Amino acid sequence: MINEPLHELEKDIIEKHAGIESWLHKQWQITPAPFYSSVDLRNAGFKLAPVDTNLFPAGFNNLSSENLPLSIAAMQSQMNKRFPTFKKVLIIPEAHTRNQYYLESLATLYEILQSAGFEVRLGSLVLDQQMPLEITTISGRVLSFYSIYRENNTVLTRNFTPDLILLNNDLSEGTPELLVGVQQPIMPTINLGWDHRLKSDHFTHYNEVTNDFSELVGFDPWLINPLFRNCDQVDFMEGDGMDVLKKNAVELFASIEKKYAQYNITEPAFVIVKADAGSYGMGVMSIKSPEELISLNRKQRTRMAVTKNKQMVTKVILQEGVYTQEKIAQGIAEPVIYMIGENVVGGFYRVHNERSNTENLNAPGMHFVALDFPAQSQSGLELNTHELGRLYVYGVIARLAALAAAREIYIAEGIVSGKAI
């Protein structure tokens, strides 16, 4: 699939893979990786950067079936490292029981855990009944959802007391009281649901990570880091805060254009405006000048005003737009990389036939093309083809984003000197 020549940036990373792997290993010892994560990347050729990092990933069904053993091995490694005596896992999913694509992802995640040797159950935050709700996915797999309840500080389902609660729900509507103060570990932490987390915080940590990393590899961190600004107190429908938003956009465009001039990049700069807390590609727009923010029509304002579950957007991140040079057939494509712990376990291209290389591809009409990640693409060994080399580089950048998320978790959990307060 990947047969075009590697870019200089990619060659630099591949040539220094041994030092990079050693550096990453040391970083994971300081701040352990998120339990699982996925990272959206954009490859402009002159620049390769993450544009979003998801700590409650869906889309496991879009990974290559050939990579399933990688996922199972990584899950076993994570559980043995963190919870060596645990046997029972309760997954708390989104309430998307009508979303067949999400159900397929959930079925694959269930299969990974079960194949890794764990007893697994699906718990629901919305069910209020004793009997499980059974749903058959498009692929014919049957999922049983159980209502969950609490006894003292323990979360249970019928005839099942989990050792670990695995969140696959981004908590965009808030943290349920049922999950607050429970004795079982919850992964990922409820403190990084979208009711707490901000993308601007994540990219602040990512900026620090790339500054550290650039000292190791010896290149400009901008080459792997999107510039950004963030704004609070924005109301798209009423027009409040739009003057401040435009001011930040003017400053961001100036910073991007300065870097473009430094590297003789002739393409026009663009900026992605999106909700600072949110997912599913909602509340996102691409602009080519700050003036566009002042002249938004009602349809555009309405689209930007709310995100998932009709949550109002009041905080916005302005992020440097990164072109994507990649195509699958006639569609614009961007890689999405999946990790369990610090291990890359697969990925896919998100492809859209009706969007340009400056637009958000996470939108209706997208489709997915799986990427095969052989084991050596993670270690940096035997990178003797364009495809293996590029996959390795994707994995490096994704792991840098996961490292930024690990530092977010470190702060969110109040960890001092490696011990939780």
N, C-alpha and C positions, 0 to 999 in steps of 0.2 A: 504493500500500500504506500509506504513512504520510500521514495526512490530519488528524490531531488537532492542536490548537493547540500551538505550541512553549512550553516552560516558560521562566521568567525566566532561569534559568541558561543555557539554550541561546541565548536572545536576546542575553545579555551576550557570549557567545563569538562569535556571528555579527557583532555590531556592531563588535567589535574584531579582525576577521579579518586586516586588513592588518598590524597590529602583531604579531599572533600568528605569521603566516607569516614575517615578518622575523626574529622572535625564534627560531623553529624553525630557520630557515636558518643562523643564527649558531651555534646549538647543534650542528648536524650537522657544522659545520666543526671544532668542538672535539672531539667524540666521534662519529665516523661511526656511522650506524645499523647495527643487525644486518643480516646479509646478507638474511635473511627472517625473518618473525615473524607470529604471530597473537595477538590479544588478545580475551579474553572480557569483555564489558561487562555492566553491569546498570544499568537506567534506572528509578529510583524516582520520577521527576518532580521531587522536591525535591533529589535527589542522582543523579549519574551517575558511575560509577567502574569502573575495571578490576578484575577479581577474579582474573585469571590471565593470564600472558604466556608463550607457547610459542615457544621459539627453534628448534624442529625441527618446524615445522607439518605436519600432515596435513590432509586435507579440501579440497585444491585442487579436487577434483571437484565440490564443493558450490557453488563460485562460479558466477555467471552466465556463460554462454558469451559474452554481450555484452561482458564485461569482459576476455576473453582478450587482445585487443590491448593493454590497459593493462598486463597482466602481462608480455607480450612486450617492450613498450617499456621497462618498468621493469627487466627483466632485462638488456636491452642496455645501459641506462644504468649499472647496477651494475657489470657486467663491464668496460665501457669506462673507468669511473672507477677501478676497483680493479686490474684485470688487462687492460690494453688489448691485450696481445699473445697472450692465451690463446685457444686454439681447442678444447681437449678437456676435457670435464668428466666425472668419475666420480662418480655418485651412490651413496652407501652407505646403503641403506634399513634399516628395521626387518626383522626376520625373520618378518613377518606374511604369508607366502605363501598362507595359507588365509583371510586376511581380505580379502574381496572389496572392501569399501569402501576399505580402505587401498590395495589394488592400483589402484583407479580413481584415487585421489589421486596415486599414484606415476606413473601413465600421463599424467595431466594435467601434472604437474611436468616430466616428460620432454618432453612436447610443447612446453611453454613454452620450455625451453632449446633444443630443436631448432629451433623456429620463430624463436628469437632469433639463430640462425646458428651454433650450436655442435654439435660432434660429441659425442654423449652415450653413455655406457654405464652399465649398472646392475651394481654389484659386490656380492657377498654375503660376509658375514663367516662364514657357516656352511657354504657349499658347499665341497666338497673334490673337485672333478672337473674335467676338462679341457673337456668339452662344456657349453655353456650350458643352464641350466634354463629352458624356455619355458613360460609360463603365459598363458592367454587370459583377459582380464577379462570381466566381465558385458557390457560395451559392445562386446566383440569385438576390443579392442586386444591385441596380443601383446607381452608383456614378456619379454626375455631377460636372465637373471641369470647373471653370470660369477663364478667363484671369483677371489678376489684374493690376491696374494702379494707378497712384498717382495724386492727385490734391493738390498742395501746400505741406503741411506736413501730408496729410491724404491718407491712402491706401484704395482703394475701389475695388469692383467688380460691375458688372452691377446691378443697382437697390439695392445695399447692401453696407451700410457703417458700418463696424464692430466696436464694442466697444473694442474688444480684438483680437489680432493676436496670434494664437497658432501655434508655429513652430513644425512641425514634419519632419523637414529637417535639417540634421546635418551640412549643409553649408561647406562640405568638399572642395568644389570648390571655396569657398570664399563667402563673404557677399555681396548680391546684393545691388547695390546703392539705389534701390527702397525702401529698408527697413531701410536705415540709416537716423536717425533724424526724424522719423515719430512721430506724436503726440500720437498715440494709444500705449498702453502698448504692449510689445511683450514678450511672455512667451514660452520657456525659453529665456533668454537674448541672443541677437546675439553675444555678447562678449564671449560666450562659445561654439560657433560652432567649428568644427575641424580645421578651418583656424586660430583659436586663442588658442584653448584648448590643453593641453598636459596631457597625462596620468600620467606622473611623477609628475606634479603639484598636481593632484588629490590625488595620493598616499602619497605625502608629507603631505597634509592636513589629510588624513586618518591616517597616523602615529601619528599625534598630537591628533586626536580623540581617538585612541586606548590607547594612554598613559594616557589621562584623564579618559577614561572608566575603565582602569585596576586598577586605584586607588580606584574606586568604588567597583569593583567586587573582587579585591584582587588576580588576577592571572597575569601571564606573558603576556604582550600584543602580543608577538610573536605568541601565540596560535591562534590569530585571525587576524594576520597582515602579509602579504607576504613581505619579504625583497626585495629591488630593488636597481638598479643603472640605471643611464641614460647617454646616449652618444649623442653628437651633431656631425654634420659634418661627417656623414657616407655615403659612396657610395658603395653599394653592387656590382654593375656591374664593377666599376673601381678598387675596392678593397681599396679605400681610407678610413682611419680611423679604419681599421679592427684590427690594433695592439692595439689601445686604447680600442676598444670593447672587445678584448680578455683580456686585463689587468683588465677591470671592471668585466668581467666574472670570472676571477681567484679570485678576492677579494670577489665576491658574493658567489661563491661556498664555499670558506673558511668560510664565515659567516654562511651559511646554515649548513655546516657539523659540525660546532661548536655547534649549537643548537641541531642538531640530536644527537650528542654525549651526550649533557646535558640530553636529554630525552630518551636515550637508543634506538633510532630509528635506525633500521638496514637496512632499504631500502636505496638505493643510492639516493643522491640528484640530482635534475634536475632543469633546468632553462628554462623559456619561453622568447624568444626574439621576440619583436613585435614593430611595428611602434608606436612611441610616440603619434602620432595623427592619428586616423583612426578607422574604424568600419567594420562591416560585416565579422569579422574573417579573414580579408586579411592581408598579411604581418606579419604572425605569424609562428614561428617554435619552436620546443622543442629540447634542447640539453642536453646531459648527461656529457659533459666535455667541457672546454673552447677550446680545440684543434679542436673541430668540426667547430668552426667559421672560422678557417684558411683553412680548407679543403672543403669548400662548392663547389659543382659542379655548372655548369652554370644554370641548371634548378632550383636549390635551390636559387641561387643569383637572378635570374629573378623573382622568386616568392616573394622574400623579397624586391625587389627594388621598387615595386609600391603597392599602396593600392587602395581603392575605387576610381572609375572614373580616374584611371591611374595617381593618384597623386604620385609624386616621394617621396620616403622615404629617408629623410636625418637625422632624429632624431629617436633614438631607445631607448626603455626601456627594461632593463634586469630584469625580475621579477622572484622571487623564485617560482619554480613550486610546486603546491599543488596537491598531489595525490587525486583522487576521489575513494572512496571505494564503491560508490553506483552503483547499476545495476538495469536495468529494463529488465526482461527476460534475453537475452544474450547480451544486449547492455550496454556499459559504460554510466553513467548518471551524470548530474550535475544540481542542482536547479537554476532556474532563478526567481527572485522575483520582482514583480511589485508594485509600489507605486504611489498614487496620493496625492501630498502633503506629510504629515507625516504618512499617512495611508497605510498599506499593503492591497492591493485589490486582490491579487491572485498570481499565479505563475505556473510554469510547470517544468518538467524535460526535459532538452535537452539530447537526447539519440543518441548514434552512435554505430552501431553494428560492425563497421570496424576499430575503433580507440581504442588505449590502454588507461589505466588510467593515463598516463602522457602526453597525446596529447590534442591539441585543438579540442574541439568537435563542434565548430561553423564552420562547413564545409559541403560541399555537401554530401548527404547521411544521414544527421541527421533527426530525427523526434522528436515529442514532446508528452509528456504525462502530462495532466493537473493535478495540485494539487488543492485540495479543502481547502480553508482557511476559517474555521468558524470564526465568529466574536471574540470568546473568545481567539483565537490563537494570537490575537494582544494585548489584555490586560493582558495576562498571567493568566487569571482566569480559573479554572477547567481544569488544564493541567494534566488530570488523565489518559492519554494514551500515548504510545510512539509517535503516529502520531501527536497528538496535541502538545506535548512537543517539538518535532523536528521542526514542523512548526513554533512554537513560536520562537525558537532559530534562525531559518533561518530569520525570520522577524526582530529580534534584530540586527543581523549582517548586514542585508540589510539596516536597518535604520541608522546604524553607517556610512555606505558608503554614504547614502543620506545626512547625517550630514556633512561629508567631502565635498560633492558637494555643500551644502549650504554655507560652508565657502569659497569655490571657487567663488561662485556667489557674496558673500559679497565683496571679493577683486575685482572681475571683474567689478562690478557695481560702485566701488568707494564709498562704504557706510561708513560713519563716524558717530559714535554715533547714529546708527539707522536711519539716514537720508541720502538720496541720495544727492551726491554733485550736 
